[in-house]
């Protein structure tokens, strides 16, 4: 849910975050869904965490340390 509107979040179908703390990875993934596709920029600033976002259109966005298929 988008916390600003109360409507379903748009722009992102899925966010996967990996890192040293499962709790924080879950928190970051939830926050990223609410932020939308631009969250990839914020996620890239989190030390020790990497993320993969799947957009509504199926596009993949990833932080620099996440290896995407060619």
C-alpha positions as CSV (number, residue, x, y, z in Angstrom):
1,X,0.0,0.0,0.0
2,X,1.1,3.5,-0.8
3,X,1.3,5.2,2.7
4,X,0.6,8.6,1.1
5,X,-2.6,7.7,-0.7
6,X,-3.8,4.4,1.0
7,X,-4.2,2.9,-2.5
8,X,-2.2,-0.1,-3.8
9,X,1.4,0.7,-4.6
10,X,2.1,1.3,-8.3
11,X,5.2,1.0,-10.3
12,X,6.7,-2.1,-8.6
13,X,5.5,-5.7,-8.7
14,X,8.2,-7.1,-6.5
15,X,11.3,-6.1,-4.5
16,X,13.9,-8.5,-3.2
17,X,16.6,-7.2,-0.8
18,X,19.5,-9.3,0.4
19,X,21.9,-8.4,3.2
20,X,23.3,-9.2,6.6
21,X,20.0,-8.8,8.5
22,X,16.8,-10.5,7.4
23,X,14.8,-8.1,9.5
24,X,16.3,-5.0,7.8
25,X,16.2,-6.6,4.3
26,X,12.4,-7.0,4.8
27,X,12.0,-3.5,6.1
28,X,13.9,-2.1,3.2
29,X,12.0,-4.1,0.6
30,X,8.7,-3.0,2.1
31,X,9.8,0.7,2.0
32,X,11.0,0.3,-1.6
33,X,7.6,-1.0,-2.7
34,X,6.0,2.1,-1.3
35,X,8.6,4.4,-2.9
36,X,8.2,2.8,-6.4
37,X,10.9,2.3,-9.0
38,X,13.0,5.2,-7.9
39,X,13.7,3.3,-4.7
40,X,16.6,1.5,-6.5
41,X,18.7,4.7,-6.0
42,X,18.0,4.8,-2.3
43,X,18.6,1.0,-1.9
44,X,22.0,1.4,-3.6
45,X,23.1,3.6,-0.7
46,X,22.5,1.0,2.0
47,X,25.9,-0.6,2.9
48,X,25.9,-4.4,2.7
49,X,22.5,-4.7,0.9
50,X,21.7,-5.4,-2.7
51,X,18.3,-5.3,-4.3
52,X,16.3,-6.3,-7.4
53,X,13.1,-4.6,-8.3
54,X,10.6,-5.8,-10.9
55,X,8.5,-3.0,-12.4
56,X,4.8,-3.2,-13.3
57,X,6.0,-3.6,-16.9
58,X,8.3,-6.5,-16.1
59,X,11.5,-4.3,-16.3
60,X,14.3,-5.2,-13.9
61,X,16.1,-2.6,-11.9
62,X,19.0,-3.6,-9.6
63,X,21.5,-2.1,-7.3
64,X,25.1,-2.1,-8.7
65,X,26.1,-5.3,-6.8
66,X,23.2,-7.4,-8.1
67,X,24.2,-9.2,-11.3
68,X,21.5,-9.1,-13.9
69,X,21.4,-11.6,-16.8
70,X,22.8,-10.3,-20.1
